[in-house]
Amino acid sequence: MQRLTHILLPTVGLGLALLVWWGASVKIPDLPSPLRTWQESRIYILEPLEKRGETDQGIARLAYYSLVRVAQGFLLGIAIATPLGFLFGVSPVLSRMFDPLMQVMRPISPLAWLPLGLVLFQKSEPAALFAIAVCSMWPTLVNTTMGVRAIPQDYWNVAKVLRLSRTTTFLKIIVPATLPYMFTGYRLSLGIAWLVIVASEMLTGTPGVGGFLWQEYNSLIYAHILLAILTIGVIGFVLDRLMGMVEAKLRTA
């Protein structure tokens, strides 16, 4: 019964959303209905890997381009943020020194970082990776720092009593105790990275889901805009669920 409820309730919610969408399309002439969206966009879905031209490709191929960029920018961001989080966690002096700078930089929009990346690198691809890395690193940095600070004092006392080296203390005490916080940060960072790639591709016009969205907007093909929006939402949902599964396994390990 519980499994049936887990399936039935989301299905009802999806049906209601489609009904609202259809109702809105009746009132707004330029808004395609669900059926019209499918009819005008099905070639991108039924031939997801097809490449008919530089700007005319299947939705899976476009998603692949975006996911590769997200993976590169995300990994770069957490590669910077994770060690910094450990440093700030064990050193209150460093944390107080750089906290004002972090608080200033964290709320800056990716739309602001991208032009700076273009100035620095003169190319759209590294500029997009720069914007993704800078915007996505903050949740990992903050959560890792909090994880280190949340380690019980008893753990540190045990390390002193056993006279563990700094390397052993880091590998056997700090890292295992901080892992749940780190992966919470990774999950949030991944979501932000996926948001940033859409804005980056829209501004630079590079191939991907965001670039496709901007191209179809300029062409006034509204059904394809909705296809891009749905694709962005579905991929974001899947990425969040996958990272959530990894986080849950770590918490129960």
PyMOL commands that set and color helices and strands:
alter all, ss='L'
color gray80, all
select helices_A, chain A and resi 2-27+34-46+59-90+92-105+110-121+124-149+153-161+166-204+209-218+222-252
alter helices_A, ss='H'
color red, helices_A
select strands_A, chain A and resi 51-53+56-57
alter strands_A, ss='S'
color yellow, strands_A
deselect
rebuild
show_as cartoon
